[in-house]
Amino acid sequence: MATKIKDTDYLSISARIKAMETSLLSRERMEQILDARSSEEAVKILQECGYPELNPGNPEAMDAALSAAREATLSDLADGAPDPRYIDIFKLKYDYHNVKAILKADAMNTSADSMLMDMGRVPAAELKDALETGRTENLPSGLAAAAAEAKETLDTTRDPQLSDIVLDRWCCQEMTDVAEATGSAFLAGYVQIQIDAANLRALVRTLRMGKGADFLKTVLLPGGELDVDAVQAAGLSGGGALGELYGPTRLQAAAEAGADALRGGSLTDFEKLCDDAVSDYLAGAQFVPFGEAPLLGYLAARETEYTNIRILLMGRSAGLPADVIRSRLRAGYV
């Protein structure tokens, strides 16, 4: 029988994370980047925070550099994490992204290479080879089954959106299964708030596009705190019940922005507030002395930080006013 992992097994890595949190981009640092006189000065501030030289004039190279920084962080913390599943939970979505890209490219008889992201549990080249040859026995079982169902859906319907929906459901289910298998209430809550935010986004987007209840039912994901039927009912009301449904949850502000978006308001503000609700949940990890929560909170904070760096540098490069860039920044951990 495997030895049960205890909170105290995380004493060492939790201490490391508390020290590493001091290097996260604070709001003050982000303001310094906004106020920098040049792109070179903004990049230098990030280098002082441990990042490589980033070139907003070359978005692909910048994204590659941020991806490398992300991989280095995951690899570093994987060495001290008692349970690797808490690292894998941040890699899952990239496996599913790559399956989507490979299946679509195959259907269009083109190469998927430019769309692949080598940040999942399975190296992108290995995943591509497995799907193209049909030798998927060495892939994670859930991923292999998901790819098979998505391919069948795509072959049958020729509709990539339906294939993507299949993969989104499998990804959601695998994240839920991992949370259940670890027994971590904090991870379960993290997965739930992500699903709730995804369903709120799906509801608002569906209504904005003028699509009906049948389509909404296909894109809603199970496993959130809010029951899918309740979200479906809010859709049937045209979004008028969003405030009542999400009022008691962390997504209250996002739901209000969603209702405003349905009246012609900003989708950008709505999307930001969905992300901020997830960050609000994770912020609680800062008050946990040790265990898996500080590890999960820190890794998620880094994910948000990479998003904010891109918003800052690309916004400056595009000449956007500081107030516009500031309004798009996601809530940070520090």
C-alpha positions as a Markdown table, in Angstrom:
| # | Residue | x | y | z |
|---|---|---|---|---|
| 1 | Met | 0.0 | 0.0 | 0.0 |
| 2 | Ala | 1.3 | 3.4 | -0.9 |
| 3 | Thr | 2.3 | 5.7 | 2.0 |
| 4 | Lys | -0.3 | 8.4 | 2.6 |
| 5 | Ile | 1.1 | 11.8 | 2.0 |
| 6 | Lys | 0.6 | 14.2 | 4.9 |
| 7 | Asp | 0.6 | 18.0 | 5.1 |
| 8 | Thr | 3.8 | 17.8 | 7.1 |
| 9 | Asp | 5.5 | 16.2 | 4.1 |
| 10 | Tyr | 5.3 | 19.7 | 2.5 |
| 11 | Leu | 7.1 | 21.5 | 5.3 |
| 12 | Ser | 10.3 | 21.9 | 3.2 |
| 13 | Ile | 8.8 | 22.9 | -0.1 |
| 14 | Ser | 6.3 | 25.2 | 1.7 |
| 15 | Ala | 9.2 | 27.1 | 3.3 |
| 16 | Arg | 10.8 | 27.4 | -0.2 |
| 17 | Ile | 7.6 | 28.8 | -1.7 |
| 18 | Lys | 7.2 | 31.4 | 1.1 |
| 19 | Ala | 10.7 | 32.6 | 0.1 |
| 20 | Met | 9.9 | 32.5 | -3.6 |
| 21 | Glu | 6.7 | 34.5 | -3.2 |
| 22 | Thr | 8.9 | 37.5 | -2.5 |
| 23 | Ser | 10.0 | 37.5 | -6.2 |
| 24 | Leu | 6.5 | 37.6 | -7.6 |
| 25 | Leu | 5.6 | 40.8 | -9.4 |
| 26 | Ser | 3.9 | 43.2 | -6.9 |
| 27 | Arg | 1.5 | 45.9 | -8.0 |
| 28 | Glu | 4.3 | 48.4 | -7.3 |
| 29 | Arg | 6.6 | 46.6 | -9.8 |
| 30 | Met | 3.9 | 46.5 | -12.4 |
| 31 | Glu | 3.3 | 50.2 | -12.0 |
| 32 | Gln | 7.1 | 50.7 | -12.5 |
| 33 | Ile | 6.8 | 48.8 | -15.8 |
| 34 | Leu | 3.8 | 50.9 | -16.8 |
| 35 | Asp | 5.7 | 54.1 | -16.0 |
| 36 | Ala | 9.0 | 53.0 | -17.7 |
| 37 | Arg | 10.3 | 55.5 | -20.3 |
| 38 | Ser | 11.0 | 52.8 | -22.8 |
| 39 | Ser | 10.5 | 49.2 | -23.6 |
| 40 | Glu | 14.1 | 48.5 | -22.8 |
| 41 | Glu | 13.6 | 50.0 | -19.4 |
| 42 | Ala | 10.5 | 47.9 | -18.8 |
| 43 | Val | 12.3 | 44.7 | -19.9 |
| 44 | Lys | 15.2 | 45.6 | -17.5 |
| 45 | Ile | 12.8 | 45.8 | -14.6 |
| 46 | Leu | 11.6 | 42.2 | -15.4 |
| 47 | Gln | 15.2 | 41.0 | -15.7 |
| 48 | Glu | 15.8 | 42.3 | -12.2 |
| 49 | Cys | 12.9 | 40.0 | -11.1 |
| 50 | Gly | 14.7 | 37.0 | -12.6 |
| 51 | Tyr | 13.2 | 36.9 | -16.1 |
| 52 | Pro | 15.2 | 36.6 | -19.3 |
| 53 | Glu | 15.4 | 39.4 | -21.8 |
| 54 | Leu | 11.9 | 39.7 | -23.4 |
| 55 | Asn | 11.2 | 41.3 | -26.7 |
| 56 | Pro | 7.7 | 42.6 | -27.2 |
| 57 | Gly | 8.5 | 43.3 | -30.8 |
| 58 | Asn | 8.7 | 39.6 | -31.4 |
| 59 | Pro | 5.7 | 38.0 | -29.6 |
| 60 | Glu | 6.6 | 34.5 | -30.6 |
| 61 | Ala | 10.1 | 34.7 | -29.1 |
| 62 | Met | 8.6 | 36.4 | -26.0 |
| 63 | Asp | 6.0 | 33.7 | -25.5 |
| 64 | Ala | 8.8 | 31.0 | -25.9 |
| 65 | Ala | 10.9 | 32.8 | -23.3 |
| 66 | Leu | 7.9 | 32.9 | -20.9 |
| 67 | Ser | 7.2 | 29.3 | -21.6 |
| 68 | Ala | 10.7 | 28.3 | -20.8 |
| 69 | Ala | 10.5 | 30.3 | -17.5 |
| 70 | Arg | 7.3 | 28.4 | -16.7 |
| 71 | Glu | 8.9 | 25.0 | -17.4 |
| 72 | Ala | 11.9 | 25.9 | -15.3 |
| 73 | Thr | 9.6 | 26.7 | -12.3 |
| 74 | Leu | 7.6 | 23.5 | -12.7 |
| 75 | Ser | 10.7 | 21.4 | -13.0 |
| 76 | Asp | 12.3 | 23.1 | -10.0 |
| 77 | Leu | 9.3 | 22.5 | -7.7 |
| 78 | Ala | 8.6 | 19.0 | -9.1 |
| 79 | Asp | 11.8 | 17.9 | -7.5 |
| 80 | Gly | 10.5 | 18.7 | -4.0 |
| 81 | Ala | 6.8 | 18.1 | -4.4 |
| 82 | Pro | 5.8 | 14.9 | -2.5 |
| 83 | Asp | 2.9 | 14.3 | -5.0 |
| 84 | Pro | 3.6 | 15.0 | -8.7 |
| 85 | Arg | -0.1 | 15.3 | -9.4 |
| 86 | Tyr | -0.1 | 18.9 | -8.0 |
| 87 | Ile | 2.5 | 19.7 | -10.7 |
| 88 | Asp | 0.6 | 17.8 | -13.5 |
| 89 | Ile | -2.6 | 19.7 | -12.8 |
| 90 | Phe | -0.9 | 22.7 | -14.4 |
| 91 | Lys | 0.2 | 20.7 | -17.4 |
| 92 | Leu | -3.1 | 19.0 | -18.3 |
| 93 | Lys | -4.6 | 21.8 | -20.3 |
| 94 | Tyr | -1.6 | 21.9 | -22.7 |
| 95 | Asp | -2.0 | 18.2 | -23.5 |
| 96 | Tyr | -5.6 | 18.9 | -24.5 |
| 97 | His | -4.7 | 22.0 | -26.4 |
| 98 | Asn | -2.1 | 20.0 | -28.4 |
| 99 | Val | -4.7 | 17.3 | -29.2 |
| 100 | Lys | -7.0 | 19.9 | -30.6 |
| 101 | Ala | -4.3 | 21.4 | -32.8 |
| 102 | Ile | -3.1 | 18.0 | -34.1 |
| 103 | Leu | -6.6 | 16.8 | -34.9 |
| 104 | Lys | -7.6 | 20.0 | -36.7 |
| 105 | Ala | -4.3 | 20.1 | -38.7 |
| 106 | Asp | -4.8 | 16.5 | -39.7 |
| 107 | Ala | -8.3 | 17.2 | -40.9 |
| 108 | Met | -7.1 | 20.1 | -42.9 |
| 109 | Asn | -4.0 | 18.2 | -44.2 |
| 110 | Thr | -1.6 | 20.8 | -42.7 |
| 111 | Ser | 1.1 | 20.8 | -40.1 |
| 112 | Ala | 0.2 | 21.4 | -36.5 |
| 113 | Asp | 3.8 | 22.2 | -35.5 |
| 114 | Ser | 3.4 | 26.0 | -35.2 |
| 115 | Met | 0.4 | 25.6 | -32.9 |
| 116 | Leu | 1.9 | 23.0 | -30.5 |
| 117 | Met | 2.9 | 24.0 | -27.0 |
| 118 | Asp | 5.5 | 21.9 | -25.4 |
| 119 | Met | 4.3 | 22.5 | -21.8 |
| 120 | Gly | 2.1 | 19.4 | -21.1 |
| 121 | Arg | 2.7 | 16.1 | -19.4 |
| 122 | Val | 3.5 | 14.5 | -22.8 |
| 123 | Pro | 6.2 | 16.1 | -25.1 |
| 124 | Ala | 4.4 | 17.7 | -28.0 |
| 125 | Ala | 6.4 | 15.7 | -30.6 |
| 126 | Glu | 5.6 | 12.4 | -28.8 |
| 127 | Leu | 1.9 | 13.2 | -28.6 |
| 128 | Lys | 1.8 | 14.1 | -32.3 |
| 129 | Asp | 3.5 | 10.9 | -33.3 |
| 130 | Ala | 1.2 | 8.8 | -31.1 |
| 131 | Leu | -2.0 | 10.4 | -32.6 |
| 132 | Glu | -0.7 | 10.2 | -36.2 |
| 133 | Thr | 0.3 | 6.6 | -35.9 |
| 134 | Gly | -2.5 | 5.4 | -33.7 |
| 135 | Arg | -0.1 | 4.1 | -31.1 |
| 136 | Thr | -1.6 | 5.8 | -28.1 |
| 137 | Glu | -1.1 | 3.0 | -25.5 |
| 138 | Asn | 1.7 | 5.0 | -23.7 |
| 139 | Leu | -0.4 | 8.1 | -23.4 |
| 140 | Pro | -2.3 | 8.9 | -20.1 |
| 141 | Ser | -5.4 | 6.7 | -20.4 |
| 142 | Gly | -7.9 | 9.7 | -20.2 |
| 143 | Leu | -6.0 | 11.7 | -22.8 |
| 144 | Ala | -5.9 | 8.7 | -25.2 |
| 145 | Ala | -9.7 | 8.1 | -24.8 |
| 146 | Ala | -10.4 | 11.8 | -25.2 |
| 147 | Ala | -8.4 | 12.0 | -28.4 |
| 148 | Ala | -10.2 | 8.9 | -29.8 |
| 149 | Glu | -13.6 | 10.3 | -29.1 |
| 150 | Ala | -12.7 | 13.8 | -30.4 |
| 151 | Lys | -11.3 | 12.3 | -33.6 |
| 152 | Glu | -14.4 | 10.3 | -34.2 |
| 153 | Thr | -16.6 | 13.4 | -33.6 |
| 154 | Leu | -14.5 | 15.4 | -36.0 |
| 155 | Asp | -14.5 | 12.6 | -38.6 |
| 156 | Thr | -18.3 | 12.2 | -38.3 |
| 157 | Thr | -19.4 | 15.8 | -38.1 |
| 158 | Arg | -16.5 | 17.7 | -39.7 |
| 159 | Asp | -17.2 | 20.3 | -37.0 |
| 160 | Pro | -14.0 | 21.3 | -35.0 |
| 161 | Gln | -16.1 | 23.1 | -32.4 |
| 162 | Leu | -17.9 | 19.9 | -31.5 |
| 163 | Ser | -14.5 | 18.1 | -31.3 |
| 164 | Asp | -13.2 | 20.8 | -29.0 |
| 165 | Ile | -16.2 | 20.5 | -26.8 |
| 166 | Val | -15.5 | 16.8 | -26.4 |
| 167 | Leu | -11.9 | 17.5 | -25.4 |
| 168 | Asp | -13.0 | 20.3 | -23.0 |
| 169 | Arg | -15.2 | 17.8 | -21.2 |
| 170 | Trp | -12.5 | 15.2 | -20.9 |
| 171 | Cys | -10.0 | 17.8 | -19.6 |
| 172 | Cys | -12.5 | 19.0 | -17.0 |
| 173 | Gln | -13.2 | 15.4 | -16.0 |
| 174 | Glu | -9.6 | 14.6 | -15.7 |
| 175 | Met | -8.9 | 17.6 | -13.5 |
| 176 | Thr | -11.9 | 16.6 | -11.3 |
| 177 | Asp | -10.6 | 13.0 | -11.0 |
| 178 | Val | -7.1 | 14.2 | -10.0 |
| 179 | Ala | -8.5 | 16.4 | -7.3 |
| 180 | Glu | -10.7 | 13.6 | -6.0 |
| 181 | Ala | -7.8 | 11.1 | -6.1 |
| 182 | Thr | -5.5 | 13.4 | -4.1 |
| 183 | Gly | -8.1 | 14.0 | -1.5 |
| 184 | Ser | -7.2 | 17.7 | -1.4 |
| 185 | Ala | -10.2 | 19.9 | -0.6 |
| 186 | Phe | -8.1 | 23.0 | -1.7 |
| 187 | Leu | -7.4 | 21.5 | -5.2 |
| 188 | Ala | -11.1 | 20.4 | -5.5 |
| 189 | Gly | -12.1 | 24.0 | -4.8 |
| 190 | Tyr | -9.6 | 25.3 | -7.3 |
| 191 | Val | -11.0 | 22.9 | -10.0 |
| 192 | Gln | -14.6 | 23.9 | -9.1 |
| 193 | Ile | -14.0 | 27.7 | -9.4 |
| 194 | Gln | -12.3 | 27.2 | -12.8 |
| 195 | Ile | -15.3 | 25.2 | -14.0 |
| 196 | Asp | -17.8 | 27.7 | -12.7 |
| 197 | Ala | -15.8 | 30.5 | -14.4 |
| 198 | Ala | -15.7 | 28.6 | -17.6 |
| 199 | Asn | -19.5 | 28.0 | -17.5 |
| 200 | Leu | -20.2 | 31.6 | -16.8 |
| 201 | Arg | -18.1 | 32.5 | -19.8 |
| 202 | Ala | -19.9 | 30.0 | -22.0 |
| 203 | Leu | -23.3 | 31.3 | -20.9 |
| 204 | Val | -22.4 | 34.9 | -21.7 |
| 205 | Arg | -20.7 | 34.1 | -25.0 |
| 206 | Thr | -23.6 | 31.8 | -26.1 |
| 207 | Leu | -26.2 | 34.5 | -25.4 |
| 208 | Arg | -24.0 | 37.2 | -27.1 |
| 209 | Met | -23.9 | 35.0 | -30.2 |
| 210 | Gly | -27.6 | 34.5 | -30.1 |
| 211 | Lys | -27.3 | 30.7 | -29.9 |
| 212 | Gly | -30.0 | 28.7 | -28.2 |
| 213 | Ala | -30.4 | 26.5 | -25.2 |
| 214 | Asp | -29.4 | 23.3 | -27.1 |
| 215 | Phe | -26.0 | 24.7 | -27.9 |
| 216 | Leu | -25.5 | 26.1 | -24.3 |
| 217 | Lys | -26.3 | 22.6 | -22.9 |
| 218 | Thr | -23.4 | 21.1 | -25.0 |
| 219 | Val | -20.8 | 23.6 | -23.9 |
| 220 | Leu | -21.5 | 23.7 | -20.1 |
| 221 | Leu | -19.1 | 21.6 | -18.1 |
| 222 | Pro | -20.1 | 19.4 | -15.1 |
| 223 | Gly | -18.2 | 19.5 | -11.8 |
| 224 | Gly | -18.5 | 23.1 | -10.7 |
| 225 | Glu | -20.0 | 24.4 | -7.4 |
| 226 | Leu | -23.1 | 25.6 | -9.4 |
| 227 | Asp | -25.2 | 22.9 | -10.9 |
| 228 | Val | -25.2 | 22.8 | -14.7 |
| 229 | Asp | -29.1 | 22.8 | -14.7 |
| 230 | Ala | -29.1 | 26.1 | -12.7 |
| 231 | Val | -26.7 | 27.7 | -15.2 |
| 232 | Gln | -28.8 | 26.4 | -18.1 |
| 233 | Ala | -31.9 | 28.0 | -16.5 |
| 234 | Ala | -30.1 | 31.3 | -16.2 |
| 235 | Gly | -29.5 | 31.0 | -19.9 |
| 236 | Leu | -33.1 | 30.4 | -20.7 |
| 237 | Ser | -34.0 | 33.6 | -18.8 |
| 238 | Gly | -31.7 | 35.5 | -21.2 |
| 239 | Gly | -29.2 | 36.2 | -18.5 |
| 240 | Gly | -31.6 | 38.1 | -16.3 |
| 241 | Ala | -31.0 | 35.7 | -13.4 |
| 242 | Leu | -27.2 | 36.0 | -13.4 |
| 243 | Gly | -27.1 | 38.2 | -10.3 |
| 244 | Glu | -29.4 | 35.9 | -8.3 |
| 245 | Leu | -27.5 | 32.8 | -9.3 |
| 246 | Tyr | -23.9 | 34.0 | -8.8 |
| 247 | Gly | -24.6 | 36.5 | -6.0 |
| 248 | Pro | -23.5 | 34.2 | -3.2 |
| 249 | Thr | -20.4 | 33.1 | -5.0 |
| 250 | Arg | -16.9 | 34.5 | -5.8 |
| 251 | Leu | -18.1 | 35.2 | -9.3 |
| 252 | Gln | -20.6 | 37.8 | -8.3 |
| 253 | Ala | -18.7 | 40.7 | -9.8 |
| 254 | Ala | -18.0 | 38.7 | -12.9 |
| 255 | Ala | -21.7 | 37.9 | -13.3 |
| 256 | Glu | -22.6 | 41.5 | -13.0 |
| 257 | Ala | -20.1 | 42.4 | -15.7 |
| 258 | Gly | -21.5 | 39.5 | -17.8 |
| 259 | Ala | -25.0 | 40.9 | -17.5 |
| 260 | Asp | -23.6 | 44.3 | -18.6 |
| 261 | Ala | -21.8 | 42.6 | -21.5 |
| 262 | Leu | -25.1 | 41.1 | -22.6 |
| 263 | Arg | -26.4 | 44.7 | -22.8 |
| 264 | Gly | -23.5 | 45.7 | -25.0 |
| 265 | Gly | -20.8 | 46.3 | -22.3 |
| 266 | Ser | -17.2 | 45.2 | -22.3 |
| 267 | Leu | -16.3 | 41.6 | -22.7 |
| 268 | Thr | -12.7 | 42.4 | -21.7 |
| 269 | Asp | -13.8 | 43.6 | -18.3 |
| 270 | Phe | -16.0 | 40.5 | -17.9 |
| 271 | Glu | -13.2 | 38.1 | -18.8 |
| 272 | Lys | -10.8 | 39.8 | -16.4 |
| 273 | Leu | -13.3 | 39.5 | -13.5 |
| 274 | Cys | -13.7 | 35.8 | -14.2 |
| 275 | Asp | -10.0 | 35.3 | -13.9 |
| 276 | Asp | -9.9 | 37.5 | -10.8 |
| 277 | Ala | -12.5 | 35.3 | -9.1 |
| 278 | Val | -10.1 | 32.3 | -9.5 |
| 279 | Ser | -7.2 | 34.4 | -8.1 |
| 280 | Asp | -9.4 | 35.4 | -5.2 |
| 281 | Tyr | -9.9 | 31.7 | -4.3 |
| 282 | Leu | -6.2 | 31.0 | -4.6 |
| 283 | Ala | -5.2 | 34.0 | -2.4 |
| 284 | Gly | -6.3 | 31.9 | 0.6 |
| 285 | Ala | -3.3 | 29.7 | 0.1 |
| 286 | Gln | -1.1 | 32.5 | 1.5 |
| 287 | Phe | -2.5 | 31.9 | 5.0 |
| 288 | Val | -1.9 | 28.2 | 5.0 |
| 289 | Pro | 1.5 | 27.5 | 6.7 |
| 290 | Phe | 2.2 | 24.2 | 4.9 |
| 291 | Gly | 0.6 | 21.5 | 2.7 |
| 292 | Glu | -0.3 | 21.4 | -0.9 |
| 293 | Ala | -2.3 | 24.7 | -0.9 |
| 294 | Pro | 0.8 | 27.0 | -0.9 |
| 295 | Leu | 2.3 | 25.0 | -3.8 |
| 296 | Leu | -0.9 | 25.2 | -5.8 |
| 297 | Gly | -1.4 | 28.9 | -5.0 |
| 298 | Tyr | 2.2 | 29.8 | -5.9 |
| 299 | Leu | 2.1 | 28.0 | -9.3 |
| 300 | Ala | -1.2 | 29.5 | -10.2 |
| 301 | Ala | 0.1 | 33.0 | -9.2 |
| 302 | Arg | 3.0 | 32.5 | -11.6 |
| 303 | Glu | 0.5 | 31.6 | -14.4 |
| 304 | Thr | -1.3 | 34.9 | -13.7 |
| 305 | Glu | 2.0 | 36.7 | -13.7 |
| 306 | Tyr | 3.0 | 35.4 | -17.1 |
| 307 | Thr | -0.4 | 36.7 | -18.4 |
| 308 | Asn | 0.2 | 40.1 | -16.8 |
| 309 | Ile | 3.7 | 40.4 | -18.2 |
| 310 | Arg | 2.3 | 39.8 | -21.7 |
| 311 | Ile | -0.4 | 42.4 | -21.2 |
| 312 | Leu | 2.1 | 44.9 | -19.9 |
| 313 | Leu | 4.7 | 44.5 | -22.6 |
| 314 | Met | 2.3 | 44.0 | -25.6 |
| 315 | Gly | 0.1 | 46.9 | -24.4 |
| 316 | Arg | 3.1 | 49.2 | -24.1 |
| 317 | Ser | 4.4 | 48.1 | -27.5 |
| 318 | Ala | 0.9 | 48.8 | -29.1 |
| 319 | Gly | 1.0 | 52.3 | -27.6 |
| 320 | Leu | -2.0 | 51.8 | -25.3 |
| 321 | Pro | -2.6 | 54.3 | -22.5 |
| 322 | Ala | -1.4 | 53.2 | -19.1 |
| 323 | Asp | -5.0 | 53.3 | -17.7 |
| 324 | Val | -6.2 | 50.9 | -20.4 |
| 325 | Ile | -3.3 | 48.5 | -19.8 |
| 326 | Arg | -3.9 | 48.7 | -16.0 |
| 327 | Ser | -7.6 | 47.9 | -16.4 |
| 328 | Arg | -6.7 | 44.6 | -18.1 |
| 329 | Leu | -4.2 | 43.3 | -15.6 |
| 330 | Arg | -5.3 | 40.3 | -13.6 |
| 331 | Ala | -5.5 | 40.4 | -9.8 |
| 332 | Gly | -2.1 | 39.3 | -8.5 |
| 333 | Tyr | -1.1 | 37.2 | -5.5 |
| 334 | Val | 0.9 | 39.9 | -3.8 |
